[in-house]
Amino acid sequence: MTVHPPEPTAHQEPVAASPDVPGEGGVRPERTRDADRTRADILDVATREFADRGYAGARINEIADKTSTTKRMIYYYFGGKEGLYVAVLERAYSRIRAVEQALDVEHLDPVEAVRELAGLTLDHHESHPDFIRLVSIENIHHARHIARSEVLANLANPVIDLLGTILARGRAAGVFRDDVDALDVHQVISSFCVFRIANRYTFGAIFGRDMLAPELRAHQRRMLGDLVVAHLTSR
C-alpha cells in the first residue's frame, strides 16, 4: 500500500519519509513517486480549471476538492495560485516543445521536414485544446506570468533552432528563399494551428463549418504544409 506523505500544518512542511538505509539521508523511492503523482494530479486538474475559468476565475479550493490532496499541500508544492498557474503554463509549453524536438530533421528532405513540423504542431494543438485556451488567457494578462518564468524564457529557443536548421539546409540546397527567418515560419504555423482551435465555434456559427470536423482534417493538414512550403519556395 502506498503511504502518503503527512499533510503540513499551517506552520509545517510535509515530513519526509524515513531513509531506506539507517544513517543515510534520503527519501524512499516510493515516497518520491507518490509526490510526483500528487503533483501531476494537481497539475492535471489545475490545467482544466485555469483553461475553463481563466486565471481570475479558478479557485485553489475547487482544485483541491477535485484532487486527492488539500489546499495546504497545493501551497506547499507550488507556493500559491500564481505559482500553480505558472507551473501549468510551463508544463503545457514544455509538452509542445518536446514534440517539436522529437522530429528527426536530419533524415528528412527540407521540404518534408517543414511539412512534418507543421503537421505535428497541428496534431498537438488539436489534441490539447486546453493549451490554446491557456495561451489566450495569458495574452489577456499581457503575458505577465510567462515573463516571470525562467523555464518559459528558455523554451522558445529549441523550436527556433530546429526551424533554423531546416531553413539552412533548404537554402543550401537552393530550395528555400533566403529572406525568411525561423521566427517568421513559426508565426505562420502557429497562427494557422491556433486559429483552428481558438476560433472553432465563432467560425462555425458564422460560416457553418466546423474546422475540426474529422473529414476536413487531412485537407487542412495538407493545406498548412502547402502554405508554408509555397511561401518558403516563392521567389
N, C-alpha and C positions, 0 to 999 in steps of 0.2 A: 504494500500500500504506500502510495506517495505521501510523504509528510510535507505539509505546507509550512512555510516559514511563519513564525509568530507575527501577529499584527502589531505594528508600532502603536504606542500610546501617543498622546499629544506631545510628549517630551522624549520619546524614544524612537530610535531607528529599529527596523526589523532585526532580530537577533540571528546571527549566522549560525549555521549548523556546526556541530562538533567536528573537529578534523577527523579524517579517516584513520590517521595514524597518531597515537598519543605523542605529544611533544612536537608535532609538525603542524604549522599553521595551514589553513586552507579550509575550503568548504566542500562538503560531499558533492560528487558529480551529480547525483540525483537532485540535490537541493538547487544546484545551478540550473539544471534542466527545468526544474519546476519554476524557478524565477523567470527563465526565458519564455516558458509557456504563458505564464501570467502576464508578462509584459506584452507578448504578441497578442494575447486575447484582448487586453486593454486597447492596443492599437487598432485591432480589427473593429471593435465596437466604436471607438472614437472616430475612426475614419468615416463610418456610416453616419454618425451623429453630426460631425462637422460638415460633411457633404450635404446632408439633408437640411440642416438647420442653420448653417453658417457659423462663423466664429462666435458672434454675439449670442446666437440662439441656443447653442449647445450648452449643456449643463453637466458638470462633473458628477453630481448626484445621480443623474439618469444614466450616465456612462457606467458608474459603479454598480448601479442596480442591474444592469444588463450583462455584467461580467461576474466572474467568481471571486471578486475582490471587493475592496472598500474604498471610500473616498480618501482615507488616510494613506492607504497603500499607493493609490494613484499619485498623491502628492509626494510620497517617498520616492517613487520611480522617476517622476517627471517634473517635480517641483511646483506644479500648479497647472492651471488651464492653458496658459500660453506655452509652457514647456511641452505639454502634451500635444498641442496643436502643431508646434514646430516639429516634434518627433513624427507626427503623422505626415507632414509635408516631406520631411527628409526621407522617410521610407517610401512614399509614393514616387518621388523623383528618382530615388536610387533604383527602383524596380525598372523604370523605363531606360535608365542609363545602362543597366545590366543587360537588357535585351539588345540594345544597340551595340554594346561592346562584344557581345557573343557572335556578331556577324564576322565571318572569316572572309574579309575582302581580298586577301592575298590570292585566293584561288578562284576569284570571280573577275570576269571582264568588267572594266569600269562602268559601262552602261548597265550591266546586270547588277553590279554592286549597288548602284544608286537606286535602281528599281527595287532591289531586295530591301534596302534600308527603309525606303518609303513604305513598302508593303508591311514590314514589321511594325512600323510606327502606327499605321492604320489598324493593324490587328490588335496591338496593345491598347490603344485608346478605345477601341470598340469593346474590348473585354474588361476595361477598367473605367467605366463612366464616372465613378467617384473621383478619379484623378482629375478629370476635366472640370467637375464641379469645384473641387478644391482649388484648382488654378484660377477659376473665375472668381471665387470668393477672395482669394489672396490679392487679385487685381483690384477688387473693391477696396481693399485695405492698403492699396498702393505698395504692395509687396514689402511691407514693413517687417513682417515676421521672417520672410526669406532673407531679407537683408541682414538680419541679426544672427543667421545661422552660418557657422564656419563650414559645416558639412555641405550645405547647399551652394555656398560660394565656390566650391571646387568641383561641383558636379557637372557644370556646363562644359568643362574642358574636354572630357573624353569624346563626346559626340562631335564636337567641332574638330578635334584632332582626327577622328575617323573620317569625317567628310573631307577634311583637307587631304588626307592620304588618297582617297578615291579620286578627288578632283585633280591632284598632281599626276596620278597615273593616267587619267583621261587626257590631260593636257600634253603629257609626254608622248602619248600615242597619237596625238593630233586629232582627237575626237571631241574634246571639250573646249569651249571658248576660254579665254584667259582673263576675262574681266568680271568673273563671278567668284565670290568667295564663299567659304563654307557656311558662314552665318546666313548669307542670302538663301542658300539651299535649305538650310534648317528651317528658316522662316516660312518658306513656301510649303514644305512638307507639313510642318506643324499647323499652319493655317488651314489647310485642307482637312487634316485629321481632326483638329479641334472643332471646326465648324460643323462637321457631321454629327458630333455628339451634343455640343452646346446649343445648337440651333435646330435640333431634330424636330421638336414639337411646333415651334413657330413656323418653320419651313413647311412642315406637313399641313398645318392649319391653313396656310396661305395658298400653297401650291398643290395640295392634295397628294404629295409624295412623301413616303417615309424613307428617308435616306438610309436607314438601317435595315430596310427590307432585305431578307436573305437573297432574293432573286437579283438584287442590284449590287450585291457585294463584290462579285468578281469584276463586274463592269467598272465600279468605282475604284477598285484597287488598281486595275489596269489604267484607268484614266489618270490617276495620280502619277503613276510611273511615266505615262506619256507626257504629261505636262512638264514634269521636272526634266526629263531627258530632252524634250523639244527645246526647252529654254537653254539647257547646257550645250546643245549642239547647234544652235542657231548662230548665224554669222551676221 
